[in-house]
Amino acid sequence: MAMALRARESSSNNLHGNSESVSASLTPDQRFAAEKAFSSLLVTTVREAVGNALGHNVLEILTSKGLLDDASNSREFDRKLQSLFGNGAAVLERIVVKDLSRKLGIRYDSEARLDYEKSLETAKEVCFLGSRLK
């Protein structure tokens, strides 16, 4: 578990601290729609990233075993990746964050430290901001 919580190299501008104010400015329907949109985008991005990095056959095996079912739960997904791929999990997470950042228009810095959970929170905040602007 300690490895799962270790800091890794990061990718995005940190919008942290704004999530409560952004989330609070949404109606319950907007918040639900933003959560659903982000979850869907994240799951799609994870599947694409794993498929592109490891191949379609490996993606199908991982999917059939339910190992990607919790892709939107960052801690559980990180734990599963760690148990399967060890240090290789950090590479997969970096690919996921890079692809997610690209899709959301978030600046990606491959030289920075990655905290997978914080990166996902930043991406979620961007989705919430997009929902608020609609």
CYANA upper distance limits for C-alpha pairs under 8 A (distance plus 0.5 A):
  1 MET  CA      5 LEU  CA      6.96
  1 MET  CA     79 ARG  CA      7.63
  2 ALA  CA      6 ARG  CA      6.71
  3 MET  CA     82 GLN  CA      8.18
  4 ALA  CA     75 ARG  CA      8.24
  4 ALA  CA     78 ASP  CA      6.58
  4 ALA  CA     79 ARG  CA      6.37
  4 ALA  CA     82 GLN  CA      7.02
  6 ARG  CA    115 ASP  CA      8.36
  7 ALA  CA    113 ARG  CA      7.58
  7 ALA  CA    114 LEU  CA      6.80
  7 ALA  CA    115 ASP  CA      5.78
  8 ARG  CA     90 ALA  CA      7.58
  8 ARG  CA    113 ARG  CA      5.69
  8 ARG  CA    114 LEU  CA      4.44
  8 ARG  CA    115 ASP  CA      5.65
  8 ARG  CA    116 TYR  CA      7.75
  9 GLU  CA     94 ARG  CA      8.34
  9 GLU  CA    110 SER  CA      7.94
  9 GLU  CA    111 GLU  CA      7.53
  9 GLU  CA    112 ALA  CA      5.72
  9 GLU  CA    113 ARG  CA      3.16
  9 GLU  CA    114 LEU  CA      3.48
  9 GLU  CA    115 ASP  CA      6.92
 10 SER  CA     94 ARG  CA      8.32
 10 SER  CA    109 ASP  CA      7.39
 10 SER  CA    110 SER  CA      7.38
 10 SER  CA    111 GLU  CA      7.90
 10 SER  CA    112 ALA  CA      5.16
 10 SER  CA    113 ARG  CA      4.16
 10 SER  CA    114 LEU  CA      3.12
 10 SER  CA    115 ASP  CA      6.10
 10 SER  CA    116 TYR  CA      7.91
 10 SER  CA    119 SER  CA      7.70
 11 SER  CA     94 ARG  CA      8.35
 11 SER  CA     97 VAL  CA      7.42
 11 SER  CA     98 LYS  CA      7.38
 11 SER  CA    101 SER  CA      8.42
 11 SER  CA    107 ARG  CA      7.86
 11 SER  CA    108 TYR  CA      5.13
 11 SER  CA    109 ASP  CA      5.17
 11 SER  CA    110 SER  CA      6.41
 11 SER  CA    111 GLU  CA      8.32
 11 SER  CA    112 ALA  CA      6.55
 11 SER  CA    113 ARG  CA      7.49
 11 SER  CA    114 LEU  CA      6.42
 11 SER  CA    119 SER  CA      7.39
 12 SER  CA    101 SER  CA      7.72
 12 SER  CA    106 ILE  CA      6.78
 12 SER  CA    107 ARG  CA      5.99
 12 SER  CA    108 TYR  CA      5.50
 12 SER  CA    109 ASP  CA      6.79
 12 SER  CA    119 SER  CA      6.98
 12 SER  CA    122 THR  CA      8.01
 13 ASN  CA    106 ILE  CA      7.65
 13 ASN  CA    107 ARG  CA      6.97
 13 ASN  CA    108 TYR  CA      8.24
 13 ASN  CA    122 THR  CA      8.13
 14 ASN  CA    119 SER  CA      8.30
 14 ASN  CA    122 THR  CA      6.69
 15 LEU  CA     19 SER  CA      8.22
 15 LEU  CA    122 THR  CA      6.20
 15 LEU  CA    125 GLU  CA      7.71
 16 HIS  CA    118 LYS  CA      8.43
 16 HIS  CA    121 GLU  CA      7.97
 16 HIS  CA    122 THR  CA      6.87
 16 HIS  CA    125 GLU  CA      8.47
 18 ASN  CA     22 VAL  CA      6.54
 18 ASN  CA    125 GLU  CA      8.14
 19 SER  CA     23 SER  CA      6.22
 19 SER  CA    125 GLU  CA      6.19
 20 GLU  CA     24 ALA  CA      6.28
 21 SER  CA     25 SER  CA      6.68
 22 VAL  CA     26 LEU  CA      7.38
 22 VAL  CA    125 GLU  CA      7.87
 22 VAL  CA    128 PHE  CA      7.10
 22 VAL  CA    129 LEU  CA      6.94
 22 VAL  CA    132 ARG  CA      8.13
 23 SER  CA     31 ARG  CA      7.21
 23 SER  CA    128 PHE  CA      7.12
 25 SER  CA    132 ARG  CA      7.90
 26 LEU  CA     30 GLN  CA      6.04
 26 LEU  CA     31 ARG  CA      6.14
 26 LEU  CA    131 SER  CA      8.44
 26 LEU  CA    132 ARG  CA      6.69
 27 THR  CA     31 ARG  CA      6.57
 28 PRO  CA     32 PHE  CA      6.59
 29 ASP  CA     33 ALA  CA      6.62
 30 GLN  CA     34 ALA  CA      6.50
 30 GLN  CA    131 SER  CA      7.10
 30 GLN  CA    132 ARG  CA      7.96
 31 ARG  CA     35 GLU  CA      6.56
 31 ARG  CA    128 PHE  CA      7.79
 31 ARG  CA    131 SER  CA      8.40
 32 PHE  CA     36 LYS  CA      6.58
 33 ALA  CA     37 ALA  CA      6.48
 33 ALA  CA    131 SER  CA      8.40
 34 ALA  CA     38 PHE  CA      6.53
 34 ALA  CA    127 CYS  CA      6.73
 34 ALA  CA    128 PHE  CA      6.12
 34 ALA  CA    131 SER  CA      6.48
 35 GLU  CA     39 SER  CA      6.55
 35 GLU  CA    124 LYS  CA      8.27
 35 GLU  CA    128 PHE  CA      8.30
 36 LYS  CA     40 SER  CA      6.59
 37 ALA  CA     41 LEU  CA      6.58
 37 ALA  CA    127 CYS  CA      8.16
 38 PHE  CA     42 LEU  CA      6.47
 38 PHE  CA    124 LYS  CA      6.67
 38 PHE  CA    127 CYS  CA      6.77
 39 SER  CA     43 VAL  CA      6.62
 39 SER  CA     72 SER  CA      6.18
 40 SER  CA     44 THR  CA      6.62
 41 LEU  CA     45 THR  CA      6.51
 41 LEU  CA    100 LEU  CA      8.41
 42 LEU  CA     46 VAL  CA      6.54
 42 LEU  CA     71 ALA  CA      7.67
 42 LEU  CA     72 SER  CA      6.78
 42 LEU  CA    100 LEU  CA      7.58
 43 VAL  CA     47 ARG  CA      6.70
 43 VAL  CA     71 ALA  CA      6.16
 43 VAL  CA     72 SER  CA      6.76
 44 THR  CA     48 GLU  CA      6.63
 45 THR  CA     49 ALA  CA      6.44
 45 THR  CA     96 VAL  CA      6.83
 45 THR  CA     99 ASP  CA      7.22
 45 THR  CA    100 LEU  CA      6.80
 46 VAL  CA     50 VAL  CA      6.53
 46 VAL  CA     71 ALA  CA      7.34
 46 VAL  CA     96 VAL  CA      6.18
 47 ARG  CA     51 GLY  CA      6.39
 47 ARG  CA     59 LEU  CA      7.62
 47 ARG  CA     68 LEU  CA      8.23
 48 GLU  CA     52 ASN  CA      6.42
 49 ALA  CA     53 ALA  CA      6.46
 49 ALA  CA     92 LEU  CA      7.76
 49 ALA  CA     95 ILE  CA      6.69
 49 ALA  CA     96 VAL  CA      6.19
 49 ALA  CA     99 ASP  CA      7.86
 50 VAL  CA     54 LEU  CA      6.16
 50 VAL  CA     55 GLY  CA      7.68
 50 VAL  CA     59 LEU  CA      6.70
 50 VAL  CA     92 LEU  CA      7.39
 51 GLY  CA     55 GLY  CA      5.16
 51 GLY  CA     56 HIS  CA      5.43
 51 GLY  CA     57 ASN  CA      8.43
 51 GLY  CA     58 VAL  CA      7.64
 51 GLY  CA     59 LEU  CA      5.68
 52 ASN  CA     56 HIS  CA      7.80
 53 ALA  CA     92 LEU  CA      8.06
 54 LEU  CA     58 VAL  CA      6.51
 54 LEU  CA     59 LEU  CA      7.55
 55 GLY  CA     59 LEU  CA      6.85
 56 HIS  CA     60 GLU  CA      6.68
 57 ASN  CA     61 ILE  CA      6.84
 58 VAL  CA     62 LEU  CA      6.65
 59 LEU  CA     63 THR  CA      6.49
 60 GLU  CA     64 SER  CA      6.44
 61 ILE  CA     65 LYS  CA      6.74
 62 LEU  CA     66 GLY  CA      6.85
 62 LEU  CA     67 LEU  CA      5.74
 62 LEU  CA     68 LEU  CA      6.97
 63 THR  CA     67 LEU  CA      6.34
 63 THR  CA     68 LEU  CA      6.15
 63 THR  CA     69 ASP  CA      7.81
 67 LEU  CA     77 PHE  CA      8.47
 67 LEU  CA     80 LYS  CA      7.31
 68 LEU  CA     77 PHE  CA      7.62
 70 ASP  CA     74 SER  CA      8.20
 70 ASP  CA     76 GLU  CA      6.87
 70 ASP  CA     77 PHE  CA      6.17
 71 ALA  CA     76 GLU  CA      8.17
 71 ALA  CA     77 PHE  CA      5.74
 72 SER  CA     77 PHE  CA      7.92
 73 ASN  CA     77 PHE  CA      6.45
 74 SER  CA     78 ASP  CA      6.42
 74 SER  CA    116 TYR  CA      7.96
 74 SER  CA    117 GLU  CA      6.34
 74 SER  CA    120 LEU  CA      8.05
 75 ARG  CA     79 ARG  CA      6.64
 75 ARG  CA    117 GLU  CA      7.71
 76 GLU  CA     80 LYS  CA      6.70
 77 PHE  CA     81 LEU  CA      6.62
 78 ASP  CA     82 GLN  CA      6.53
 78 ASP  CA     89 ALA  CA      7.94
 78 ASP  CA     93 GLU  CA      8.50
 79 ARG  CA     83 SER  CA      6.71
 80 LYS  CA     84 LEU  CA      6.76
 81 LEU  CA     85 PHE  CA      6.21
 81 LEU  CA     86 GLY  CA      7.63
 81 LEU  CA     89 ALA  CA      5.69
 82 GLN  CA     86 GLY  CA      5.06
 82 GLN  CA     87 ASN  CA      7.38
 82 GLN  CA     88 GLY  CA      8.21
 82 GLN  CA     89 ALA  CA      5.96
 84 LEU  CA     89 ALA  CA      8.34
 85 PHE  CA     89 ALA  CA      5.80
 87 ASN  CA     91 VAL  CA      8.17
 88 GLY  CA     92 LEU  CA      7.16
 89 ALA  CA     93 GLU  CA      6.61
 90 ALA  CA     94 ARG  CA      6.55
 91 VAL  CA     95 ILE  CA      6.80
 92 LEU  CA     96 VAL  CA      6.74
 93 GLU  CA     97 VAL  CA      6.63
 93 GLU  CA    116 TYR  CA      7.15
 94 ARG  CA     98 LYS  CA      6.49
 94 ARG  CA    114 LEU  CA      7.84
 94 ARG  CA    116 TYR  CA      8.23
 95 ILE  CA     99 ASP  CA      6.58
 96 VAL  CA    100 LEU  CA      6.48
 97 VAL  CA    101 SER  CA      6.36
 97 VAL  CA    116 TYR  CA      7.87
 97 VAL  CA    119 SER  CA      7.30
 97 VAL  CA    120 LEU  CA      7.87
 98 LYS  CA    102 ARG  CA      6.70
 98 LYS  CA    108 TYR  CA      6.75
 99 ASP  CA    103 LYS  CA      6.76
100 LEU  CA    104 LEU  CA      6.75
100 LEU  CA    123 ALA  CA      7.89
101 SER  CA    105 GLY  CA      6.33
101 SER  CA    106 ILE  CA      5.17
101 SER  CA    107 ARG  CA      7.14
101 SER  CA    108 TYR  CA      6.82
101 SER  CA    123 ALA  CA      7.47
102 ARG  CA    106 ILE  CA      6.67
102 ARG  CA    107 ARG  CA      8.03
102 ARG  CA    108 TYR  CA      8.01
104 LEU  CA    123 ALA  CA      7.71
104 LEU  CA    126 VAL  CA      7.72
104 LEU  CA    127 CYS  CA      8.17
106 ILE  CA    123 ALA  CA      8.21
114 LEU  CA    119 SER  CA      7.85
115 ASP  CA    119 SER  CA      6.56
116 TYR  CA    120 LEU  CA      6.77
117 GLU  CA    121 GLU  CA      6.80
118 LYS  CA    122 THR  CA      6.67
119 SER  CA    123 ALA  CA      6.80
120 LEU  CA    124 LYS  CA      6.58
121 GLU  CA    125 GLU  CA      6.67
122 THR  CA    126 VAL  CA      6.87
123 ALA  CA    127 CYS  CA      6.89
124 LYS  CA    128 PHE  CA      6.70
125 GLU  CA    129 LEU  CA      6.59
126 VAL  CA    130 GLY  CA      6.66
127 CYS  CA    131 SER  CA      6.72
128 PHE  CA    132 ARG  CA      6.69
129 LEU  CA    133 LEU  CA      6.79
130 GLY  CA    134 LYS  CA      7.01
